Amino acid sequence: MAVAKIRDLRSLSGDELSKKLDAYRREMLEVGENPKKKVNLRRAIARVLTILNEKGPAAEKPAKGDGKKVK
C-alpha cells in the first residue's frame, strides 16, 4: 500500500481515516526487515493520528463561556 499524502488524508472522513489507520498498522506488522518501509509507515500512522486528533476533539469541545458550569 502506498502512503497517502497529507492533503489527501485531510479530505477523508473520520471513518475512512480509521480504516486507513488500521490498514497501516496491519501493514506495519507484516513489513519485515525493510527499515525504510517501517519509517514511512510510522510517519503515515502519525499523520493519520494527527488529523484524527485535529478533527475529533476540536468539534467536541464546548466553546468558552457557553454557560455550562464545570464542577
MMTF fields as JSON, N, C-alpha, C and O atoms, coordinates in Angstrom:
{
  "mmtfVersion": "1.0.0",
  "mmtfProducer": "UNKNOWN",
  "numBonds": 283,
  "numAtoms": 284,
  "numGroups": 71,
  "numChains": 1,
  "numModels": 1,
  "chainsPerModel": [1],
  "groupsPerChain": [71],
  "chainIdList": ["A"],
  "bondAtomList": [4, 2, 8, 6, 12, 10, 16, 14, 20, 18, 24, 22, 28, 26, 32, 30, 36, 34, 40, 38, 44, 42, 48, 46, 52, 50, 56, 54, 60, 58, 64, 62, 68, 66, 72, 70, 76, 74, 80, 78, 84, 82, 88, 86, 92, 90, 96, 94, 100, 98, 104, 102, 108, 106, 112, 110, 116, 114, 120, 118, 124, 122, 128, 126, 132, 130, 136, 134, 140, 138, 144, 142, 148, 146, 152, 150, 156, 154, 160, 158, 164, 162, 168, 166, 172, 170, 176, 174, 180, 178, 184, 182, 188, 186, 192, 190, 196, 194, 200, 198, 204, 202, 208, 206, 212, 210, 216, 214, 220, 218, 224, 222, 228, 226, 232, 230, 236, 234, 240, 238, 244, 242, 248, 246, 252, 250, 256, 254, 260, 258, 264, 262, 268, 266, 272, 270, 276, 274, 280, 278],
  "bondOrderList": [1, 1, 1, 1, 1, 1, 1, 1, 1, 1, 1, 1, 1, 1, 1, 1, 1, 1, 1, 1, 1, 1, 1, 1, 1, 1, 1, 1, 1, 1, 1, 1, 1, 1, 1, 1, 1, 1, 1, 1, 1, 1, 1, 1, 1, 1, 1, 1, 1, 1, 1, 1, 1, 1, 1, 1, 1, 1, 1, 1, 1, 1, 1, 1, 1, 1, 1, 1, 1, 1],
  "groupList": [{"groupName": "MET", "atomNameList": ["N", "CA", "C", "O"], "elementList": ["N", "C", "C", "O"], "formalChargeList": [0, 0, 0, 0], "bondAtomList": [1, 0, 2, 1, 3, 2], "bondOrderList": [1, 1, 2], "singleLetterCode": "M", "chemCompType": "L-PEPTIDE LINKING"}, {"groupName": "ALA", "atomNameList": ["N", "CA", "C", "O"], "elementList": ["N", "C", "C", "O"], "formalChargeList": [0, 0, 0, 0], "bondAtomList": [1, 0, 2, 1, 3, 2], "bondOrderList": [1, 1, 2], "singleLetterCode": "A", "chemCompType": "L-PEPTIDE LINKING"}, {"groupName": "VAL", "atomNameList": ["N", "CA", "C", "O"], "elementList": ["N", "C", "C", "O"], "formalChargeList": [0, 0, 0, 0], "bondAtomList": [1, 0, 2, 1, 3, 2], "bondOrderList": [1, 1, 2], "singleLetterCode": "V", "chemCompType": "L-PEPTIDE LINKING"}, {"groupName": "LYS", "atomNameList": ["N", "CA", "C", "O"], "elementList": ["N", "C", "C", "O"], "formalChargeList": [0, 0, 0, 0], "bondAtomList": [1, 0, 2, 1, 3, 2], "bondOrderList": [1, 1, 2], "singleLetterCode": "K", "chemCompType": "L-PEPTIDE LINKING"}, {"groupName": "ILE", "atomNameList": ["N", "CA", "C", "O"], "elementList": ["N", "C", "C", "O"], "formalChargeList": [0, 0, 0, 0], "bondAtomList": [1, 0, 2, 1, 3, 2], "bondOrderList": [1, 1, 2], "singleLetterCode": "I", "chemCompType": "L-PEPTIDE LINKING"}, {"groupName": "ARG", "atomNameList": ["N", "CA", "C", "O"], "elementList": ["N", "C", "C", "O"], "formalChargeList": [0, 0, 0, 0], "bondAtomList": [1, 0, 2, 1, 3, 2], "bondOrderList": [1, 1, 2], "singleLetterCode": "R", "chemCompType": "L-PEPTIDE LINKING"}, {"groupName": "ASP", "atomNameList": ["N", "CA", "C", "O"], "elementList": ["N", "C", "C", "O"], "formalChargeList": [0, 0, 0, 0], "bondAtomList": [1, 0, 2, 1, 3, 2], "bondOrderList": [1, 1, 2], "singleLetterCode": "D", "chemCompType": "L-PEPTIDE LINKING"}, {"groupName": "LEU", "atomNameList": ["N", "CA", "C", "O"], "elementList": ["N", "C", "C", "O"], "formalChargeList": [0, 0, 0, 0], "bondAtomList": [1, 0, 2, 1, 3, 2], "bondOrderList": [1, 1, 2], "singleLetterCode": "L", "chemCompType": "L-PEPTIDE LINKING"}, {"groupName": "SER", "atomNameList": ["N", "CA", "C", "O"], "elementList": ["N", "C", "C", "O"], "formalChargeList": [0, 0, 0, 0], "bondAtomList": [1, 0, 2, 1, 3, 2], "bondOrderList": [1, 1, 2], "singleLetterCode": "S", "chemCompType": "L-PEPTIDE LINKING"}, {"groupName": "GLY", "atomNameList": ["N", "CA", "C", "O"], "elementList": ["N", "C", "C", "O"], "formalChargeList": [0, 0, 0, 0], "bondAtomList": [1, 0, 2, 1, 3, 2], "bondOrderList": [1, 1, 2], "singleLetterCode": "G", "chemCompType": "PEPTIDE LINKING"}, {"groupName": "GLU", "atomNameList": ["N", "CA", "C", "O"], "elementList": ["N", "C", "C", "O"], "formalChargeList": [0, 0, 0, 0], "bondAtomList": [1, 0, 2, 1, 3, 2], "bondOrderList": [1, 1, 2], "singleLetterCode": "E", "chemCompType": "L-PEPTIDE LINKING"}, {"groupName": "TYR", "atomNameList": ["N", "CA", "C", "O"], "elementList": ["N", "C", "C", "O"], "formalChargeList": [0, 0, 0, 0], "bondAtomList": [1, 0, 2, 1, 3, 2], "bondOrderList": [1, 1, 2], "singleLetterCode": "Y", "chemCompType": "L-PEPTIDE LINKING"}, {"groupName": "ASN", "atomNameList": ["N", "CA", "C", "O"], "elementList": ["N", "C", "C", "O"], "formalChargeList": [0, 0, 0, 0], "bondAtomList": [1, 0, 2, 1, 3, 2], "bondOrderList": [1, 1, 2], "singleLetterCode": "N", "chemCompType": "L-PEPTIDE LINKING"}, {"groupName": "PRO", "atomNameList": ["N", "CA", "C", "O"], "elementList": ["N", "C", "C", "O"], "formalChargeList": [0, 0, 0, 0], "bondAtomList": [1, 0, 2, 1, 3, 2], "bondOrderList": [1, 1, 2], "singleLetterCode": "P", "chemCompType": "L-PEPTIDE LINKING"}, {"groupName": "THR", "atomNameList": ["N", "CA", "C", "O"], "elementList": ["N", "C", "C", "O"], "formalChargeList": [0, 0, 0, 0], "bondAtomList": [1, 0, 2, 1, 3, 2], "bondOrderList": [1, 1, 2], "singleLetterCode": "T", "chemCompType": "L-PEPTIDE LINKING"}],
  "groupTypeList": [0, 1, 2, 1, 3, 4, 5, 6, 7, 5, 8, 7, 8, 9, 6, 10, 7, 8, 3, 3, 7, 6, 1, 11, 5, 5, 10, 0, 7, 10, 2, 9, 10, 12, 13, 3, 3, 3, 2, 12, 7, 5, 5, 1, 4, 1, 5, 2, 7, 14, 4, 7, 12, 10, 3, 9, 13, 1, 1, 10, 3, 13, 1, 3, 9, 6, 9, 3, 3, 2, 3],
  "groupIdList": [1, 2, 3, 4, 5, 6, 7, 8, 9, 10, 11, 12, 13, 14, 15, 16, 17, 18, 19, 20, 21, 22, 23, 24, 25, 26, 27, 28, 29, 30, 31, 32, 33, 34, 35, 36, 37, 38, 39, 40, 41, 42, 43, 44, 45, 46, 47, 48, 49, 50, 51, 52, 53, 54, 55, 56, 57, 58, 59, 60, 61, 62, 63, 64, 65, 66, 67, 68, 69, 70, 71],
  "secStructList": [7, 7, 7, 7, 7, 2, 2, 2, 2, 2, 6, 1, 7, 2, 2, 2, 2, 2, 2, 2, 2, 2, 2, 2, 2, 2, 2, 2, 2, 2, 7, 7, 1, 7, 2, 2, 2, 2, 2, 2, 2, 2, 2, 2, 2, 2, 2, 2, 2, 2, 2, 2, 2, 2, 2, 2, 2, 2, 2, 2, 1, 7, 7, 6, 6, 1, 1, 7, 7, 7, 7],
  "xCoordList": [0.836, 0.0, 0.886, 1.841, 0.566, 1.318, 0.851, -0.318, 1.77, 1.454, 0.801, 1.329, -0.345, -1.098, -0.465, 0.204, -0.69, -0.195, -1.145, -2.321, -0.613, -1.371, -2.631, -3.673, -2.569, -3.761, -4.84, -6.03, -4.439, -5.425, -6.065, -7.262, -5.267, -5.791, -6.754, -7.749, -6.473, -7.332, -8.727, -9.681, -8.858, -10.157, -11.022, -12.197, -10.463, -11.203, -12.031, -11.721, -13.088, -13.918, -13.239, -12.233, -13.787, -13.234, -13.231, -12.27, -14.301, -14.378, -13.333, -12.694, -13.172, -12.182, -10.764, -9.906, -10.531, -9.21, -8.943, -7.821, -9.966, -9.806, -9.467, -8.647, -10.102, -9.811, -8.38, -7.686, -7.942, -6.553, -5.581, -4.577, -5.879, -5.02, -4.895, -3.795, -6.008, -5.976, -5.142, -4.368, -5.303, -4.55, -3.045, -2.239, -2.671, -1.252, -0.679, 0.453, -1.454, -0.969, -0.808, 0.154, -1.755, -1.626, -0.397, 0.343, -0.194, 0.962, 2.266, 3.265, 2.252, 3.437, 3.84, 5.029, 2.863, 3.147, 3.745, 4.49, 3.42, 3.837, 5.056, 5.5, 5.609, 6.64, 7.972, 8.721, 8.268, 9.519, 10.717, 10.646, 11.819, 13.082, 13.43, 14.61, 12.454, 12.699, 12.623, 11.527, 13.779, 13.76, 13.125, 12.448, 13.321, 12.738, 11.216, 10.532, 10.69, 9.241, 8.66, 7.575, 9.376, 8.912, 8.842, 7.889, 9.846, 9.871, 8.695, 8.013, 8.465, 7.361, 6.008, 5.122, 5.841, 4.58, 4.379, 3.263, 5.434, 5.328, 4.906, 4.078, 5.472, 5.11, 3.661, 2.945, 3.239, 1.861, 0.882, -0.155, 1.204, 0.366, 0.287, -0.787, 1.413, 1.444, 0.602, -0.096, 0.661, -0.145, -1.635, -2.391, -2.045, -3.467, -3.919, -4.993, -3.117, -3.485, -3.572, -4.447, -2.676, -2.707, -3.992, -4.634, -4.367, -5.586, -6.822, -7.749, -6.837, -7.962, -8.073, -9.178, -6.944, -6.963, -7.402, -8.079, -7.031, -7.449, -8.951, -9.612, -9.482, -10.903, -11.774, -12.798, -11.384, -12.232, -12.408, -13.511, -11.391, -11.565, -11.999, -12.724, -11.597, -11.949, -13.458, -14.033, -14.084, -15.515, -16.31, -17.453, -15.722, -16.434, -16.305, -17.153, -15.274, -15.067, -16.101, -16.359, -16.697, -17.626, -16.879, -15.722, -17.551, -16.93, -16.768, -17.542, -15.772, -15.515, -16.66, -17.09, -17.15, -18.208, -19.564, -20.364, -19.842, -21.118, -22.198, -23.293, -21.891, -22.888, -22.883, -23.633, -22.076, -22.005, -21.036, -19.939, -21.471, -20.611, -19.805, -20.314, -18.557, -17.66, -17.497, -17.21, -17.679, -17.536, -16.136, -15.827],
  "yCoordList": [-1.171, 0.0, 1.242, 1.337, 2.168, 3.419, 4.342, 4.331, 5.127, 6.053, 7.292, 7.882, 7.68, 8.814, 10.14, 10.237, 11.146, 12.483, 13.161, 12.81, 14.135, 14.787, 15.463, 15.406, 16.096, 16.781, 15.772, 16.076, 14.579, 13.542, 13.011, 12.725, 12.88, 12.381, 13.375, 12.972, 14.658, 15.682, 15.7, 16.139, 15.237, 15.24, 14.041, 13.988, 13.085, 11.886, 12.131, 13.014, 11.338, 11.427, 10.665, 9.987, 10.781, 10.119, 8.6, 7.941, 8.043, 6.587, 6.102, 5.069, 6.861, 6.483, 6.579, 5.751, 7.593, 7.723, 6.551, 6.05, 6.122, 4.982, 3.709, 2.905, 3.537, 2.376, 2.43, 1.414, 3.638, 3.811, 3.473, 2.795, 3.944, 3.695, 2.199, 1.698, 1.491, 0.035, -0.646, -1.558, -0.202, -0.794, -0.553, -1.459, 0.681, 0.99, 0.165, -0.312, 0.0, -0.792, -2.267, -2.913, -2.799, -4.191, -4.361, -5.338, -3.404, -3.466, -3.36, -3.985, -2.574, -2.418, -3.761, -4.043, -4.581, -5.896, -6.849, -7.763, -6.636, -7.553, -7.089, -7.787, -5.926, -5.321, -6.078, -6.047, -6.74, -7.5, -6.633, -5.795, -6.832, -6.173, -5.005, -4.708, -4.348, -3.216, -1.923, -1.436, -1.36, -0.203, 1.042, 1.79, 1.281, 2.458, 2.373, 3.371, 1.189, 0.988, 1.197, 1.761, 0.744, 0.93, 2.407, 2.852, 3.162, 4.599, 5.29, 6.117, 4.949, 5.553, 5.216, 6.069, 3.974, 3.575, 4.263, 4.669, 4.397, 5.106, 6.548, 7.08, 7.175, 8.563, 8.662, 9.596, 7.7, 7.7, 7.522, 8.184, 6.637, 6.43, 7.717, 8.093, 8.385, 9.642, 10.706, 11.473, 10.761, 11.732, 11.5, 12.436, 10.238, 9.914, 10.238, 10.808, 9.884, 10.174, 11.679, 12.14, 12.435, 13.889, 14.462, 15.306, 14.017, 14.521, 14.117, 14.912, 12.878, 12.443, 13.296, 13.648, 13.631, 14.48, 15.898, 16.538, 16.392, 17.733, 17.784, 18.745, 16.772, 16.757, 16.419, 17.065, 15.424, 14.919, 15.85, 16.36, 16.098, 16.884, 18.325, 18.888, 18.927, 20.319, 20.474, 21.484, 19.494, 19.57, 19.243, 19.679, 18.488, 18.049, 19.007, 18.986, 19.842, 20.738, 21.859, 22.45, 22.155, 23.289, 24.603, 24.714, 25.59, 26.903, 27.53, 27.25, 28.366, 29.026, 29.978, 30.75, 29.919, 30.821, 30.476, 31.373, 29.194, 28.808, 28.596, 28.126, 28.941, 28.856, 27.572, 27.455, 26.608, 25.344, 25.508, 26.048, 25.03, 25.121, 23.844, 22.74, 24.01, 22.87, 22.664, 23.607, 21.438, 21.142, 20.779, 20.498],
  "zCoordList": [0.0, 0.0, 0.0, 0.771, -0.853, -0.911, 0.206, 0.593, 0.709, 1.779, 1.173, 0.23, 1.719, 1.193, 1.606, 2.635, 0.787, 1.099, 2.078, 2.171, 2.801, 3.863, 3.328, 3.982, 2.17, 1.642, 1.26, 1.35, 0.836, 0.528, 1.804, 1.833, 2.856, 4.124, 4.76, 5.362, 4.636, 5.241, 4.616, 5.258, 3.389, 2.723, 3.112, 2.749, 3.841, 4.227, 5.48, 6.281, 5.641, 6.844, 7.988, 7.778, 9.172, 10.344, 10.202, 10.599, 9.638, 9.449, 8.451, 8.651, 7.382, 6.369, 6.934, 6.626, 7.761, 8.39, 9.34, 9.413, 10.059, 10.966, 10.192, 10.633, 9.042, 8.203, 7.672, 7.626, 7.268, 6.797, 7.915, 7.691, 9.116, 10.267, 10.531, 10.768, 10.49, 10.677, 9.598, 9.887, 8.367, 7.253, 7.426, 7.214, 7.814, 8.026, 9.177, 9.099, 10.231, 11.375, 11.011, 11.428, 10.229, 9.782, 8.897, 9.019, 8.013, 7.121, 7.908, 7.551, 8.971, 9.821, 10.432, 10.58, 10.782, 11.354, 10.324, 10.677, 9.059, 8.001, 7.22, 6.309, 7.555, 6.713, 6.748, 5.772, 7.834, 7.891, 8.233, 9.132, 7.519, 7.849, 6.934, 6.75, 6.368, 5.487, 6.304, 6.583, 6.692, 7.59, 6.969, 7.674, 5.695, 5.044, 5.033, 5.262, 4.769, 4.752, 6.148, 6.287, 7.187, 8.561, 8.916, 9.555, 8.505, 8.779, 8.087, 8.69, 6.829, 6.086, 6.696, 6.755, 7.152, 7.767, 9.115, 9.438, 9.898, 11.189, 10.97, 11.71, 9.961, 9.65, 9.166, 9.525, 8.355, 7.866, 9.021, 9.064, 9.954, 11.129, 11.946, 12.416, 12.112, 12.857, 12.16, 12.823, 10.84, 10.09, 10.309, 10.567, 10.203, 10.364, 11.789, 11.98, 12.782, 14.164, 14.412, 15.144, 13.81, 13.956, 13.375, 14.001, 12.201, 11.564, 12.362, 12.518, 12.869, 13.695, 14.953, 15.365, 15.564, 16.755, 16.426, 17.231, 15.266, 14.854, 14.612, 15.004, 13.979, 13.644, 14.846, 15.069, 15.613, 16.687, 17.863, 18.057, 18.652, 19.877, 19.616, 20.437, 18.54, 18.259, 18.083, 18.488, 17.491, 17.262, 18.532, 18.671, 19.451, 20.639, 21.818, 22.709, 21.851, 22.977, 22.96, 21.912, 24.121, 24.162, 24.055, 24.461, 23.506, 23.381, 24.759, 25.674, 24.898, 26.168, 26.485, 25.629, 27.721, 28.14, 27.562, 27.297, 27.358, 26.778, 27.842, 27.531, 29.098, 30.141, 30.931, 31.9, 30.56, 31.297, 32.461, 32.315, 33.611, 34.788, 34.938, 34.742, 35.284, 35.489, 36.974, 37.711, 37.419, 38.847, 39.177, 40.335]
}
